[in-house]
Amino acid sequence: MHHFAYRGGELYAEDVPVSTLVAAYGTPLYVYSAATLRRHFTAFDSAFGGLPHLTCFSVKANSNLSVLKTLAAMGAGVDIVSGGELYRALAAGVAPEKIVYSGVGKRAAEIEQALTAGILMFNVESLGELERISAIAKRLGKTAQVSLRINPDVDPKTHPYISTGLKKNKFGLDIENSLAAYAKAMELPNITPVGIDCHIGSQLTSISPFLEALDKILTFREKLCAMGIVPRYLDLGGGLGIQYDEEDPPHPKEFGEALTKALGDLPMTLILEPGRVIVGNAGILVTEVVYTKKTPSKDFVIVDAAMNDLIRPSLYDSFHAIREVRPAGRETLNVDVVGPICESGDFLARDRDLPAVAPGELLAVYSAGAYGFTMSSNYNSRPRAAEVLVDGETVTVARRRETYEDLIALER
Ligand SMILES: *Cc1c(COP(=O)(O)O)cnc(C)c1O
């Protein structure tokens, strides 16, 4: 459920007509709905109400300060994967003791930054990282709480680029050698292993891979307890999918019930790292039709948003619903919706039935709130889109549109 709906023949973001936003801020324009963010966060977080838990929003899905502030105000923690994301989270007012830090390539300066900020824990992905955190914590006179990220070798049945829990993936420690890694963590100075972590992939549309991973993790936990290491935290990562097209992902409530049942009354705090499920359907990308073009083999709708604004279709061949901002009840045509970038991979939709739109009209690309703006770039020297956050009738410019001056500001 989201708060982008038609009223009187035109698309609204909550109580504001999308065309009004475009008149003020131009296109391409990312529009987020605060009510949707809050609704999704509450639906997810309350699904785990029966367990001690911490919901840590995955910042890489959408790292805009206004989005982070909205979630932080609801008590959300965050999962970060870089020093830059830590900086943003702290700037948005996220409590350091609600920050977990994942990622395979944490650099020394980032580790120091996180220890100084006093984050809850590091999700450690290699022995080298473990040693490095220990050394830095020792130098700073601090103790680092860590979970080791276990790769449970579970197939999440999603796009290969967003599968992370298979043996062949670069993430985590293989489950066979992880006991030794915990033993090492016990020996190293200034490190306390406090939990177990895993994250098997993104856009999962079924609960069973999560349960399969949890089962392996719980077996692993028993061995760990037998070694005298009793984890207080169990981090199951993110990955719950959303509906882009025909998918039918489980509702967070169903997900929460299944995990609550599987965990029984184990004395652990569950950590969850949802990204997409919170913010994916809380955002649209609004774009203007620049030209329509007929070729002998295809009809094209050329719009002013491109792969630099939303790379998901090009990168993952992913589907985003596209609808008119002002539906006019015309016949449909089968078209490719493409951007102005000089790449054949620059498309937002291919072979899509769309009403026969004309130049100057506005289209809304749905489900663009997650991995949309955060994956955007300046390719073809295109200034990045503006982002606005709508809350009822209130509009916040969450990020102003980049200018040509911004494009060259760091160059000489
Ligand atoms: C990307 C990521 C997430 C969030 O994944 P979603 O599919 O957006 O929920 C959570 N944890 C880690 C470690 C990640 O890399």
The ligand as a MOL file (V3000), in Angstrom:
LIG
                    3D

  0  0  0     0  0            999 V3000
M  V30 BEGIN CTAB
M  V30 COUNTS 15 15 0 0 0
M  V30 BEGIN ATOM
M  V30 1 C 21.3720 -4.3460 0.7710 0
M  V30 2 C 21.4050 -4.9040 2.1420 0
M  V30 3 C 20.2570 -4.9170 2.9310 0
M  V30 4 C 18.9150 -4.4330 2.4540 0
M  V30 5 O 18.3680 -5.2640 1.4810 0
M  V30 6 P 16.8510 -5.0310 0.9820 0
M  V30 7 O 16.6720 -6.0580 -0.0400 0
M  V30 8 O 16.7770 -3.6560 0.4370 0
M  V30 9 O 15.9710 -5.2150 2.1670 0
M  V30 10 C 20.3640 -5.3860 4.2230 0
M  V30 11 N 21.5390 -5.8380 4.7180 0
M  V30 12 C 22.6670 -5.8540 3.9730 0
M  V30 13 C 23.9190 -6.3630 4.5710 0
M  V30 14 C 22.6400 -5.3960 2.6650 0
M  V30 15 O 23.7480 -5.4230 1.9360 0
M  V30 END ATOM
M  V30 BEGIN BOND
M  V30 1 1 1 2
M  V30 2 1 2 3
M  V30 3 2 2 14
M  V30 4 1 3 4
M  V30 5 2 3 10
M  V30 6 1 4 5
M  V30 7 1 5 6
M  V30 8 2 6 7
M  V30 9 1 6 8
M  V30 10 1 6 9
M  V30 11 1 10 11
M  V30 12 2 11 12
M  V30 13 1 12 13
M  V30 14 1 12 14
M  V30 15 1 14 15
M  V30 END BOND
M  V30 END CTAB
M  END
